[in-house]
Amino acid sequence: MTVFRQPSEKSEAIARPILLALPGLDGTGRLFGDFARALGHTLEFRALSYPDDRPLGYPELISIASAALPGKRPGTGLLSSPSESP
């Protein structure tokens, strides 16, 4: 699992809302680069990439995404790639 974190100019002591982006069909979060830069520093942006060394089912994907979320930090949201939307 790889999580791309947006560079921060502000102190980590200031808790900003987190937006975790789930990858598209390619399994990586690389396509979110422009989106992350456009957000600026209004929130902490994380783009998740899934392991590419083995096939994964939904239970494994959910487990990986859940592990990338912070504990009980308020203001956390998920963004799914359009290729994964219903």
C-alpha angles and dihedrals in degrees: 000000000000125000118195110211123201111240111257127218092181128074116271086229088078106077109221123185114268125228113195112197117207115216126253128233092301089064094231135099093220094110091064094071097102091043092052092050091049091055091061113191099319090112141359109268122202124180115200125216122194123224112268098199097086141018115266131203127208095272091056093045091050091049092052093047092047092051090054092057118092118246113258098332110149120232097040118148139176128227118196123201112250089245089065098044118110 
